[in-house]
Amino acid sequence: MAPTDTVLPPEPGAPPRTRGRAAVLGASAVAALGGFLFGYDTGIISSALLHITPEFHLSAGMQQVTVASLLLGAIVGVLVSGAVTDAVGRRRTLLAAAGIFTVGALGCAAAPDDAVLIAARFVLGLAIGTASLAVPAYIAEIAPKESRGKLVSLNQLMITVGIFVSYLVGYAFDDAAQGWRWMLGLGAAPSLLMMVGVLRLSESPRWLLTHGRPDEARTVLCRTRTAEEAEREIREIETLAAQESKIGYRDLLRPAMRPAVVLGVVVAATNQLVGVNAVIYYAPTMLQQAGFASSAAILSSLGIGLVNMVLTGIALLLVDKVGRRPLLLGGTAVVVLALVLLGALYLVGDGQPAHSGLLVAGLCLYIGAFAPSLGLAIWLINSEIFPTAARGKASSFGNVTHWGLDFAISLTVLTTIQALTPTGLFWLYAAFGLLGVGYLYRKLPETKGRSLEDISASLRGEGRSAGV
């Protein structure tokens, strides 16, 4: 692909469909490096915190602040990047995110005290919030509808790969002098790779079309569609964009857009309120409190990360065949059951090896059910249910909900455990999950194999059935 925003005609040679599949897969993989960095930079703190805490003499409250500073940055990143991605394009936004990832990672590695570390993690959060919006939007807009679910979900797969790699790195540097600095600083390597890759990408065809560059949009679409499919998609986008070209944030709360906005918020809220990031950020700490040694706690987390990654990969193969609804609803129900089980295990805990093994198995069941359901859904559903011209702004509601609740949970996990006990914490998350799955059962449409414009129309009560 061209290294600037100007789109060059496709080169002659390979059959269009073959060349198109390779082009869209390559572009999606480059963009999804943002997902990898998202996963790595959120996951690595769980291992690093075991070493940062004694070095900087952190209380439980300051541990939570150190973790949560990244989430505060992510909230700001989402609030800013919604308008930015619509104004300057998905490609430029991805490039900016890669640069901020690099600065943040190096700042964390060099931090002389916790204040600087907190500031550097806030910078990383800006990049994560930006990437969490721009990556799925970009992939959704370059992907043909028959493979859109799989390609958008590549972002979530890369998030889980990043988390798993962060646990590997944490285990590798667990005994090293100042090992936590290596853990945090190594995040700069994939961010530099992403920066180089994004320089080779073209802009999203949908963004080009809604910004008055139809010839370039047509050229990009013809790389991944037949000429007839490209023209049909262009007509669909133009029709909808003409109706929604002046959408502002206030317009998103009007009746026509409200169902999609509420659905995006509920998916994001359920994703967080079942407590996944309490596990991602604090699993080693919670396991250590349950009697595990430091290395054993990190090694157990490595198993949890592996389950997360493998189940996400399996879901990636199924999402465009099975559909979104069965994966999301079935997986969330199992998440609720796993939370009830985990609460019961902590209630009757005796610290014996058999009990410790059941605890790790319960966490693996929880994350294994979460990965192909709520793990995929937050990014996939929020990239599919909004019209093209409003997607950057509208999806920011779900993203702000995600990061706002993530911030609140990360800032309160340890103190909530002190107040409610681990049993109370897990059962509280189970209650939230039950409420979420009830709402989604009634309101979530099936989006498999449907154009983005068709999905948007169905949520407004127009066009064909939502497919519930």
RODO-2510 file (C-alpha; in nm, 4 decimals, decimal comma):
residues 468
     n   res          X          Y          Z
     1     m     0,0000     0,0000     0,0000
     2     a     0,1002     0,3570    -0,0539
     3     p     0,3111     0,5204     0,2163
     4     t     0,1020     0,8419     0,2145
     5     d    -0,2678     0,9264     0,2252
     6     t    -0,2771     0,9381    -0,1557
     7     v    -0,4068     0,6078    -0,2870
     8     l    -0,2324     0,4603    -0,5882
     9     p    -0,4066     0,2278    -0,8359
    10     p    -0,3599    -0,1423    -0,7678
    11     e    -0,0673    -0,2992    -0,9457
    12     p    -0,1440    -0,5470    -1,2236
    13     g    -0,0555    -0,9102    -1,1744
    14     a    -0,2248    -1,1168    -0,9041
    15     p    -0,5989    -1,1881    -0,9304
    16     p    -0,7935    -0,9028    -0,7653
    17     r    -0,9586    -1,1165    -0,4979
    18     t    -0,6332    -1,2883    -0,3992
    19     r    -0,4469    -0,9595    -0,3917
    20     g    -0,7368    -0,8036    -0,2000
    21     r    -0,7389    -1,0676     0,0730
    22     a    -0,3649    -1,0288     0,1247
    23     a    -0,3891    -0,6482     0,1301
    24     v    -0,6711    -0,6303     0,3832
    25     l    -0,5153    -0,8967     0,6062
    26     g    -0,1797    -0,7188     0,6034
    27     a    -0,3362    -0,3801     0,6816
    28     s    -0,5465    -0,5324     0,9598
    29     a    -0,2421    -0,7021     1,1125
    30     v    -0,0460    -0,3753     1,1188
    31     a    -0,3359    -0,1862     1,2777
    32     a    -0,3867    -0,4680     1,5292
    33     l    -0,0374    -0,4071     1,6671
    34     g    -0,2210    -0,1340     1,8549
    35     g    -0,4213    -0,4124     2,0172
    36     f    -0,1020    -0,5987     2,1064
    37     l     0,0353    -0,2874     2,2759
    38     f    -0,2961    -0,2364     2,4525
    39     g    -0,2680    -0,5887     2,5953
    40     y     0,1014    -0,5726     2,6773
    41     d     0,0936    -0,2369     2,8543
    42     t    -0,2154    -0,3255     3,0584
    43     g    -0,0979    -0,6772     3,1429
    44     i     0,2662    -0,6114     3,2308
    45     i     0,1819    -0,4065     3,5407
    46     s     0,0486    -0,7201     3,7155
    47     s     0,4000    -0,8698     3,7241
    48     a     0,5888    -0,5428     3,7587
    49     l     0,3772    -0,4357     4,0547
    50     l     0,5156    -0,7184     4,2698
    51     h     0,8597    -0,5516     4,2396
    52     i     0,7586    -0,1841     4,2181
    53     t     0,5624    -0,2059     4,5452
    54     p     0,8590    -0,2835     4,7735
    55     e     1,1018    -0,0598     4,5798
    56     f     0,8781     0,2489     4,5997
    57     h     0,7165     0,1440     4,9326
    58     l     0,3638     0,1548     4,7915
    59     s     0,0562     0,1192     5,0090
    60     a    -0,2496    -0,0661     4,8753
    61     g    -0,3972     0,2699     4,7792
    62     m    -0,0865     0,3766     4,5850
    63     q    -0,0707     0,0403     4,4092
    64     q    -0,4218     0,1094     4,2839
    65     v    -0,3297     0,4643     4,1777
    66     t    -0,0254     0,3330     3,9875
    67     v    -0,2432     0,0837     3,8019
    68     a    -0,5331     0,3244     3,7485
    69     s    -0,3242     0,6134     3,6099
    70     l    -0,3073     0,4281     3,2783
    71     l    -0,6872     0,3993     3,2724
    72     l    -0,7312     0,7695     3,3430
    73     g    -0,5108     0,8408     3,0416
    74     a    -0,7182     0,5986     2,8346
    75     i    -1,0376     0,7901     2,9205
    76     v    -0,8781     1,1145     2,8020
    77     g    -0,7472     0,9377     2,4912
    78     v    -1,0928     0,8123     2,3976
    79     l    -1,2569     1,1503     2,4592
    80     v    -1,0074     1,3224     2,2312
    81     s    -0,9614     1,0563     1,9648
    82     g    -1,3309     1,0193     1,8755
    83     a    -1,3353     1,3598     1,7079
    84     v    -0,9750     1,3251     1,5894
    85     t    -1,0330     1,0002     1,3974
    86     d    -1,3299     1,1579     1,2185
    87     a    -1,1392     1,4805     1,1437
    88     v    -0,7891     1,3687     1,0385
    89     g    -0,8489     1,0045     0,9495
    90     r    -0,7922     0,6620     1,0969
    91     r    -0,4399     0,6232     0,9562
    92     r    -0,2961     0,9437     1,1044
    93     t    -0,4587     0,8634     1,4375
    94     l    -0,2963     0,5182     1,4412
    95     l     0,0407     0,6741     1,3620
    96     a     0,0063     0,9205     1,6506
    97     a    -0,0919     0,6384     1,8867
    98     a     0,2210     0,4398     1,7942
    99     g     0,4421     0,7380     1,8752
   100     i     0,2730     0,7959     2,2113
   101     f     0,3087     0,4255     2,2984
   102     t     0,6850     0,4561     2,2455
   103     v     0,7237     0,7666     2,4607
   104     g     0,5133     0,6191     2,7410
   105     a     0,6967     0,2858     2,7530
   106     l     1,0395     0,4489     2,7687
   107     g     0,9169     0,6922     3,0344
   108     c     0,7942     0,4040     3,2521
   109     a     1,1266     0,2215     3,2209
   110     a     1,3252     0,5281     3,3272
   111     a     1,0969     0,6383     3,6129
   112     p     1,3008     0,7356     3,9232
   113     d     0,9989     0,7328     4,1540
   114     d     0,6317     0,6512     4,1601
   115     a     0,5215     1,0028     4,0628
   116     v     0,7085     0,9836     3,7311
   117     l     0,5890     0,6274     3,6783
   118     i     0,2284     0,7378     3,7270
   119     a     0,2754     1,0230     3,4776
   120     a     0,4365     0,7916     3,2199
   121     r     0,1556     0,5378     3,2597
   122     f    -0,0938     0,8205     3,2017
   123     v     0,0832     0,8883     2,8693
   124     l     0,0591     0,5188     2,7817
   125     g    -0,3097     0,5402     2,8617
   126     l    -0,3552     0,8176     2,6054
   127     a    -0,2195     0,5806     2,3412
   128     i    -0,4291     0,2871     2,4603
   129     g    -0,7513     0,4895     2,4611
   130     t    -0,6773     0,6198     2,1134
   131     a    -0,5918     0,2743     1,9781
   132     s    -0,8985     0,1148     2,1380
   133     l    -1,1161     0,3373     1,9202
   134     a    -0,9088     0,3782     1,6031
   135     v    -0,7945     0,0175     1,5485
   136     p    -1,1353    -0,1557     1,5307
   137     a    -1,2828     0,1378     1,3368
   138     y    -1,0066     0,1193     1,0763
   139     i    -1,0287    -0,2574     1,0373
   140     a    -1,4105    -0,2548     1,0172
   141     e    -1,3956     0,0039     0,7404
   142     i    -1,1451    -0,1781     0,5190
   143     a    -1,2883    -0,5299     0,5644
   144     p    -1,5464    -0,6967     0,3363
   145     k    -1,8631    -0,7705     0,5343
   146     e    -1,8232    -1,1496     0,5064
   147     s    -1,4915    -1,1381     0,6944
   148     r    -1,5411    -0,8221     0,8991
   149     g    -1,6130    -1,0016     1,2273
   150     k    -1,3010    -1,2140     1,2002
   151     l    -1,0767    -0,9232     1,1056
   152     v    -1,2093    -0,6796     1,3660
   153     s    -1,1749    -0,9547     1,6259
   154     l    -0,8076    -0,9812     1,5283
   155     n    -0,7677    -0,6698     1,7444
   156     q    -0,9000    -0,8575     2,0473
   157     l    -0,6812    -1,1588     1,9661
   158     m    -0,3782    -0,9302     1,9604
   159     i    -0,4830    -0,7801     2,2943
   160     t    -0,4780    -1,1301     2,4451
   161     v    -0,1445    -1,2065     2,2763
   162     g    -0,0070    -0,8868     2,4285
   163     i    -0,1325    -0,9875     2,7737
   164     f     0,0176    -1,3360     2,7364
   165     v     0,3528    -1,1984     2,6190
   166     s     0,3510    -0,9545     2,9124
   167     y     0,3152    -1,2488     3,1518
   168     l     0,6003    -1,4295     2,9740
   169     v     0,8207    -1,1219     3,0019
   170     g     0,7187    -1,0778     3,3651
   171     y     0,8165    -1,4357     3,4448
   172     a     1,1467    -1,4043     3,2517
   173     f     1,2508    -1,0907     3,4417
   174     d     1,1043    -1,1866     3,7803
   175     d     1,4469    -1,2499     3,9362
   176     a     1,6436    -0,9876     3,7402
   177     a     1,7870    -0,6777     3,9061
   178     q     1,5544    -0,3874     3,8220
   179     g     1,3647    -0,6378     3,6092
   180     w     1,0448    -0,4351     3,6259
   181     r     1,2115    -0,1621     3,4184
   182     w     1,2792    -0,4130     3,1401
   183     m     0,9222    -0,5389     3,1690
   184     l     0,7794    -0,1918     3,1117
   185     g     1,0406    -0,0623     2,8653
   186     l     1,0179    -0,3522     2,6196
   187     g     0,6778    -0,2185     2,5124
   188     a     0,8644     0,0368     2,2991
   189     a     0,9785    -0,2315     2,0513
   190     p     0,6375    -0,3277     1,9046
   191     s     0,5277     0,0365     1,9064
   192     l     0,8188     0,1282     1,6793
   193     l     0,7277    -0,1627     1,4529
   194     m     0,3688    -0,0389     1,4394
   195     m     0,4842     0,3107     1,3491
   196     v     0,6834     0,1832     1,0520
   197     g     0,3942    -0,0380     0,9394
   198     v     0,1298     0,2351     0,9586
   199     l     0,3423     0,4553     0,7326
   200     r     0,2752     0,1968     0,4575
   201     l    -0,1032     0,1933     0,4992
   202     s    -0,3665     0,3756     0,2991
   203     e    -0,6546     0,5583     0,4608
   204     s    -0,9886     0,3889     0,5241
   205     p    -1,2041     0,3981     0,2080
   206     r    -1,5091     0,4927     0,4096
   207     w    -1,3302     0,7902     0,5633
   208     l    -1,2043     0,8970     0,2197
   209     l    -1,5549     0,8823     0,0774
   210     t    -1,7129     1,0827     0,3595
   211     h    -1,4392     1,3454     0,3162
   212     g    -1,4921     1,4099    -0,0534
   213     r    -1,2302     1,1747    -0,2038
   214     p    -1,4445     0,9207    -0,3939
   215     d    -1,1866     0,8205    -0,6550
   216     e    -0,9341     0,7218    -0,3879
   217     a    -1,2050     0,5409    -0,1924
   218     r    -1,3046     0,3452    -0,5043
   219     t    -0,9430     0,2469    -0,5691
   220     v    -0,9004     0,1105    -0,2165
   221     l    -1,2329    -0,0754    -0,2240
   222     c    -1,1496    -0,2399    -0,5558
   223     r    -0,8488    -0,4037    -0,3937
   224     t    -1,0749    -0,6109    -0,1690
   225     r    -1,4069    -0,6202    -0,3596
   226     t    -1,5201    -0,6789    -0,7145
   227     a    -1,6008    -0,3628    -0,9084
   228     e    -1,9740    -0,4310    -0,8661
   229     e    -1,9400    -0,4819    -0,4891
   230     a    -1,7300    -0,1670    -0,4580
   231     e    -1,9864     0,0452    -0,6418
   232     r    -2,2725    -0,0960    -0,4364
   233     e    -2,0879    -0,0231    -0,1114
   234     i    -2,0043     0,3282    -0,2274
   235     r    -2,3718     0,3954    -0,2999
   236     e    -2,4713     0,2664     0,0447
   237     i    -2,2160     0,4847     0,2192
   238     e    -2,3043     0,7930     0,0140
   239     t    -2,6762     0,7548     0,0865
   240     l    -2,6249     0,7268     0,4600
   241     a    -2,3513     0,9912     0,4773
   242     a    -2,5781     1,2431     0,3015
   243     q    -2,8344     1,1953     0,5793
   244     e    -2,5859     1,2065     0,8693
   245     s    -2,3056     1,4360     0,7552
   246     k    -2,3723     1,6885     1,0320
   247     i    -2,4113     1,4553     1,3284
   248     g    -2,2819     1,5981     1,6552
   249     y    -2,2611     1,4493     2,0033
   250     r    -2,6010     1,5936     2,0961
   251     d    -2,7564     1,4245     1,7934
   252     l    -2,6342     1,0859     1,9157
   253     l    -2,8814     1,1035     2,2053
   254     r    -3,1841     1,1546     1,9812
   255     p    -3,4310     0,8671     1,9277
   256     a    -3,2837     0,7549     1,5924
   257     m    -2,9376     0,6924     1,7379
   258     r    -3,0242     0,6187     2,1008
   259     p    -3,0767     0,2382     2,0666
   260     a    -2,7307     0,1871     1,9180
   261     v    -2,5628     0,4167     2,1721
   262     v    -2,7317     0,2446     2,4672
   263     l    -2,6412    -0,0994     2,3308
   264     g    -2,2771     0,0018     2,2891
   265     v    -2,2684     0,1378     2,6448
   266     v    -2,4292    -0,1756     2,7941
   267     v    -2,1876    -0,4092     2,6140
   268     a    -1,8943    -0,2002     2,7391
   269     a    -2,0331    -0,1786     3,0935
   270     t    -2,0939    -0,5529     3,1175
   271     n    -1,7446    -0,6181     2,9835
   272     q    -1,5987    -0,4297     3,2785
   273     l    -1,8490    -0,4992     3,5559
   274     v    -1,7794    -0,8731     3,5482
   275     g    -1,4334    -0,7767     3,6762
   276     v    -1,2036    -0,8936     3,3988
   277     n    -0,9418    -0,6290     3,4649
   278     a    -0,9398    -0,7068     3,8342
   279     v    -0,8059    -1,0441     3,7161
   280     i    -0,5735    -0,9009     3,4472
   281     y    -0,4171    -0,6370     3,6750
   282     y    -0,4244    -0,8079     4,0132
   283     a    -0,4262    -1,1868     3,9587
   284     p    -0,0653    -1,2299     4,0825
   285     t    -0,1396    -1,0057     4,3822
   286     m    -0,4610    -1,1952     4,4678
   287     l    -0,2887    -1,5315     4,4239
   288     q     0,0010    -1,4157     4,6395
   289     q    -0,2497    -1,3171     4,9090
   290     a    -0,3983    -1,6676     4,8764
   291     g    -0,0606    -1,8189     4,9665
   292     f     0,1237    -1,8421     4,6332
   293     a     0,4909    -1,7475     4,6100
   294     s     0,5769    -1,4586     4,3739
   295     s     0,7070    -1,6800     4,0912
   296     a     0,4193    -1,9270     4,1335
   297     a     0,1643    -1,6433     4,1187
   298     i     0,3140    -1,5094     3,7947
   299     l     0,3392    -1,8607     3,6481
   300     s    -0,0283    -1,9230     3,7297
   301     s    -0,1149    -1,5944     3,5608
   302     l     0,0762    -1,7169     3,2566
   303     g    -0,1649    -2,0107     3,2367
   304     i    -0,4612    -1,7735     3,2622
   305     g    -0,3134    -1,5595     2,9841
   306     l    -0,2617    -1,8672     2,7639
   307     v    -0,6263    -1,9714     2,8040
   308     n    -0,7321    -1,6158     2,7222
   309     m    -0,5261    -1,6125     2,4030
   310     v    -0,6215    -1,9612     2,2794
   311     l    -0,9956    -1,9163     2,3368
   312     t    -0,9871    -1,5805     2,1632
   313     g    -0,8170    -1,7435     1,8646
   314     i    -1,0852    -2,0142     1,8503
   315     a    -1,3599    -1,7519     1,8714
   316     l    -1,1945    -1,5644     1,5864
   317     l    -1,2523    -1,8692     1,3655
   318     l    -1,6143    -1,9027     1,4776
   319     v    -1,7456    -1,5469     1,4985
   320     d    -1,8438    -1,5180     1,1302
   321     k    -1,9887    -1,8726     1,1273
   322     v    -2,1656    -1,9038     1,4625
   323     g    -2,2552    -1,5356     1,4946
   324     r    -2,2158    -1,2721     1,7637
   325     r    -2,5240    -1,3489     1,9746
   326     p    -2,4517    -1,7156     2,0586
   327     l    -2,0908    -1,6430     2,1549
   328     l    -2,1747    -1,3351     2,3606
   329     l    -2,4792    -1,4667     2,5446
   330     g    -2,3510    -1,8205     2,6062
   331     g    -2,0049    -1,7054     2,7121
   332     t    -2,1368    -1,4382     2,9481
   333     a    -2,3612    -1,6939     3,1207
   334     v    -2,0562    -1,9144     3,1869
   335     v    -1,8654    -1,6081     3,3144
   336     v    -2,1386    -1,5551     3,5756
   337     l    -2,1219    -1,9197     3,6837
   338     a    -1,7401    -1,9023     3,7102
   339     l    -1,7632    -1,5915     3,9308
   340     v    -2,0057    -1,7688     4,1636
   341     l    -1,7634    -2,0631     4,1794
   342     l    -1,4633    -1,8403     4,2520
   343     g    -1,6511    -1,6673     4,5321
   344     a    -1,7384    -2,0049     4,6853
   345     l    -1,3756    -2,1242     4,6608
   346     y    -1,2515    -1,8188     4,8497
   347     l    -1,5271    -1,8711     5,1066
   348     v    -1,4120    -2,2253     5,1893
   349     g    -1,0413    -2,1714     5,1177
   350     d    -0,7882    -2,3610     5,3238
   351     g    -0,4646    -2,2845     5,1354
   352     q    -0,4010    -2,6529     5,0560
   353     p    -0,2570    -2,7485     4,7133
   354     a    -0,5890    -2,8968     4,5958
   355     h    -0,7716    -2,5753     4,6818
   356     s    -0,5017    -2,3643     4,5114
   357     g    -0,5372    -2,5753     4,1977
   358     l    -0,9151    -2,5287     4,1975
   359     l    -0,8670    -2,1542     4,2362
   360     v    -0,6426    -2,1351     3,9288
   361     a    -0,8825    -2,3645     3,7378
   362     g    -1,1725    -2,1341     3,8293
   363     l    -0,9829    -1,8305     3,7023
   364     c    -0,9026    -2,0172     3,3780
   365     l    -1,2718    -2,1081     3,3343
   366     y    -1,3663    -1,7463     3,3934
   367     i    -1,1187    -1,6011     3,1443
   368     g    -1,1852    -1,8846     2,8963
   369     a    -1,5555    -1,7926     2,8907
   370     f    -1,4896    -1,4179     2,8873
   371     a    -1,2476    -1,4222     2,5929
   372     p    -1,4836    -1,5409     2,3141
   373     s    -1,7843    -1,3492     2,4495
   374     l    -1,7469    -1,0124     2,6202
   375     g    -1,3804    -0,9943     2,5237
   376     l    -1,4657    -0,9917     2,1529
   377     a    -1,7975    -0,8118     2,1819
   378     i    -1,6926    -0,4743     2,3153
   379     w    -1,4756    -0,3898     2,0160
   380     l    -1,6690    -0,5822     1,7513
   381     i    -2,0191    -0,4655     1,8442
   382     n    -1,9085    -0,1051     1,8925
   383     s    -1,7441    -0,1099     1,5488
   384     e    -2,0549    -0,2492     1,3749
   385     i    -2,3665    -0,0821     1,5138
   386     f    -2,3051     0,2839     1,4237
   387     p    -2,3396     0,4614     1,0872
   388     t    -2,0200     0,5521     0,9039
   389     a    -2,0314     0,9294     0,9464
   390     a    -2,0860     0,9044     1,3226
   391     r    -1,8804     0,5980     1,4101
   392     g    -1,5854     0,7822     1,5616
   393     k    -1,8044     0,9950     1,7886
   394     a    -2,0691     0,7307     1,8649
   395     s    -1,8299     0,4489     1,9528
   396     s    -1,6577     0,6805     2,1984
   397     f    -1,9594     0,6416     2,4315
   398     g    -1,8865     0,2711     2,4659
   399     n    -1,5154     0,3347     2,4909
   400     v    -1,5546     0,5984     2,7625
   401     t    -1,7844     0,3612     2,9527
   402     h    -1,5253     0,0837     2,9209
   403     w    -1,2335     0,2948     3,0369
   404     g    -1,4297     0,4821     3,3026
   405     l    -1,5423     0,1589     3,4684
   406     d    -1,1977     0,0058     3,4165
   407     f    -1,0498     0,3053     3,5994
   408     a    -1,3009     0,2784     3,8833
   409     i    -1,2501    -0,0973     3,9240
   410     s    -0,8698    -0,0824     3,9113
   411     l    -0,8757     0,1963     4,1702
   412     t    -1,0906    -0,0032     4,4134
   413     v    -1,0117    -0,3771     4,3758
   414     l    -0,7769    -0,4126     4,6722
   415     t    -0,9807    -0,1907     4,9020
   416     t    -1,3040    -0,3663     4,7960
   417     i    -1,1464    -0,7003     4,8837
   418     q    -1,0630    -0,5594     5,2270
   419     a    -1,4230    -0,4422     5,2710
   420     l    -1,6203    -0,7302     5,1141
   421     t    -1,3647    -1,0172     5,1097
   422     p    -1,2767    -1,1873     4,7778
   423     t    -1,6039    -1,3825     4,7964
   424     g    -1,8094    -1,0645     4,8129
   425     l    -1,6106    -0,9112     4,5253
   426     f    -1,6631    -1,2059     4,2891
   427     w    -2,0307    -1,2413     4,3753
   428     l    -2,0836    -0,8691     4,3160
   429     y    -1,9310    -0,9088     3,9698
   430     a    -2,1595    -1,2107     3,9081
   431     a    -2,4679    -0,9999     3,9869
   432     f    -2,3590    -0,7330     3,7379
   433     g    -2,2977    -1,0017     3,4745
   434     l    -2,6454    -1,1453     3,5237
   435     l    -2,8036    -0,8045     3,4671
   436     g    -2,5951    -0,7515     3,1551
   437     v    -2,6774    -1,0837     2,9913
   438     g    -3,0494    -1,0231     3,0565
   439     y    -3,0412    -0,6898     2,8713
   440     l    -2,8319    -0,8218     2,5822
   441     y    -3,0631    -1,1202     2,5351
   442     r    -3,3493    -0,8770     2,4685
   443     k    -3,1725    -0,6032     2,2729
   444     l    -2,8668    -0,7385     2,0888
   445     p    -2,9174    -0,7927     1,7127
   446     e    -2,7225    -1,0500     1,5138
   447     t    -2,4750    -0,8566     1,2971
   448     k    -2,3096    -1,1498     1,1190
   449     g    -2,2879    -1,1079     0,7409
   450     r    -2,4660    -0,7726     0,7305
   451     s    -2,3434    -0,4398     0,5947
   452     l    -2,2665    -0,1669     0,8471
   453     e    -2,5397     0,0456     0,6896
   454     d    -2,7988    -0,2351     0,7217
   455     i    -2,7127    -0,2861     1,0906
   456     s    -2,7444     0,0859     1,1572
   457     a    -3,0837     0,0994     0,9853
   458     s    -3,2183    -0,2042     1,1742
   459     l    -3,1319    -0,0521     1,5132
   460     r    -3,3386     0,2513     1,4120
   461     g    -3,6286     0,0186     1,3303
   462     e    -3,5811     0,0444     0,9537
   463     g    -3,4963    -0,2195     0,6956
   464     r    -3,5017    -0,5919     0,7644
   465     s    -3,5257    -0,7588     1,1023
   466     a    -3,2474    -0,7114     1,3519
   467     g    -3,2072    -1,0869     1,3606
   468     v    -3,2652    -1,1363     1,7315
***
